[in-house]
Amino acid sequence: MKALFDLEFRKFVTPTIIKIIYVLIMALLGVGYIASVIAAFQASSGFGIFVLLILGPLFVLIYLALARAGLESLIAQIRTAENTAELVRLAGGNTPGPVSDQGGPVPPANPYQP
């Protein structure tokens, strides 16, 4: 809870709440599936059976897979950032790259100057 009020964003909150978000997405998809089946049966029984057995589960599975892939991508990016920060810390806090004569990193060359 303390990390939510960290205005310098030193700690990532997403890994701790990602499970809750995924459960909420699954619950919303389930409620949407039930609502669409009820609406389809009100339209006609044939369409209701089609939505119940084919269209509804297909829709839910595709959206659940997309949500899972998006959340996994977000977690992978966060873990990459955490691991990179740890590697910089272990290397002594210096930024990677060539070092100038003054001891700092070499600025990139300007491609617009000859």
C-alpha positions as CSV (number, residue, x, y, z in Angstrom):
1,M,0.0,0.0,0.0
2,K,2.9,2.3,0.7
3,A,4.1,1.9,-2.9
4,L,0.9,3.5,-4.2
5,F,1.9,6.8,-2.7
6,D,5.6,6.7,-3.8
7,L,5.7,9.8,-6.0
8,E,9.2,9.0,-7.2
9,F,8.1,5.6,-8.6
10,R,11.0,3.7,-7.1
11,K,8.9,0.5,-6.5
12,F,6.6,-1.1,-9.1
13,V,3.0,-1.7,-7.8
14,T,1.8,-3.7,-10.8
15,P,3.4,-7.1,-9.9
16,T,1.5,-7.0,-6.6
17,I,-1.9,-6.2,-8.1
18,I,-1.7,-8.1,-11.4
19,K,-3.5,-11.2,-10.0
20,I,-6.4,-9.0,-8.8
21,I,-6.6,-7.4,-12.2
22,Y,-6.6,-10.8,-14.0
23,V,-9.3,-12.2,-11.7
24,L,-11.5,-9.0,-12.3
25,I,-11.0,-9.5,-16.1
26,M,-12.1,-13.2,-15.8
27,A,-15.1,-12.2,-13.7
28,L,-16.2,-9.4,-16.1
29,L,-15.9,-11.8,-19.1
30,G,-18.0,-14.4,-17.2
31,V,-20.7,-11.8,-16.4
32,G,-20.6,-10.6,-20.0
33,Y,-20.9,-14.2,-21.3
34,I,-23.9,-14.9,-19.1
35,A,-25.6,-11.6,-20.1
36,S,-25.0,-12.3,-23.8
37,V,-26.4,-15.8,-23.5
38,I,-29.5,-14.4,-21.8
39,A,-30.0,-11.7,-24.4
40,A,-29.5,-14.3,-27.2
41,F,-32.1,-16.6,-25.8
42,Q,-34.5,-13.7,-25.5
43,A,-34.0,-13.1,-29.2
44,S,-34.5,-16.7,-30.3
45,S,-33.8,-20.1,-28.9
46,G,-31.6,-21.1,-31.9
47,F,-29.4,-18.0,-31.5
48,G,-29.3,-18.6,-27.8
49,I,-27.9,-22.1,-28.2
50,F,-25.4,-20.8,-30.8
51,V,-24.1,-18.2,-28.4
52,L,-24.1,-20.6,-25.5
53,L,-22.1,-23.3,-27.2
54,I,-20.0,-21.6,-29.9
55,L,-19.9,-17.8,-30.0
56,G,-19.8,-17.1,-26.3
57,P,-17.0,-19.5,-25.3
58,L,-14.9,-18.5,-28.4
59,F,-15.3,-14.8,-27.5
60,V,-14.4,-15.4,-23.9
61,L,-11.3,-17.5,-24.7
62,I,-9.9,-15.1,-27.3
63,Y,-10.3,-12.1,-25.0
64,L,-8.9,-14.0,-22.0
65,A,-5.9,-15.0,-24.0
66,L,-5.4,-11.4,-25.2
67,A,-5.7,-10.1,-21.6
68,R,-3.3,-12.7,-20.3
69,A,-0.7,-11.9,-23.1
70,G,-1.0,-8.2,-22.4
71,L,-0.5,-8.6,-18.6
72,E,2.4,-11.0,-19.1
73,S,4.0,-8.5,-21.4
74,L,3.6,-5.8,-18.8
75,I,5.2,-8.0,-16.1
76,A,8.1,-9.0,-18.4
77,Q,8.8,-5.3,-19.0
78,I,8.7,-4.6,-15.3
79,R,11.0,-7.5,-14.5
80,T,13.4,-6.3,-17.3
81,A,13.5,-2.9,-15.7
82,E,14.1,-4.3,-12.3
83,N,16.9,-6.6,-13.5
84,T,18.5,-3.8,-15.4
85,A,18.5,-1.5,-12.4
86,E,20.1,-4.3,-10.3
87,L,22.8,-4.8,-12.9
88,V,23.6,-1.1,-12.9
89,R,23.7,-1.2,-9.1
90,L,26.1,-4.2,-9.1
91,A,28.3,-2.5,-11.7
92,G,28.9,0.4,-9.4
93,G,26.1,2.7,-10.5
94,N,27.8,3.8,-13.8
95,T,25.9,4.0,-16.9
96,P,27.0,1.5,-19.6
97,G,28.8,2.8,-22.6
98,P,32.2,4.4,-23.5
99,V,33.8,6.7,-21.0
100,S,35.3,10.1,-21.9
101,D,38.6,11.5,-20.7
102,Q,36.7,13.4,-17.9
103,G,35.4,10.1,-16.5
104,G,31.8,10.4,-17.7
105,P,30.0,8.7,-20.5
106,V,30.7,9.8,-24.1
107,P,27.7,11.8,-25.5
108,P,26.4,10.3,-28.8
109,A,27.7,11.9,-32.0
110,N,25.4,14.3,-33.7
111,P,24.5,12.7,-37.1
112,Y,23.6,16.2,-38.6
113,Q,27.1,17.6,-38.3
114,P,29.7,16.7,-40.9
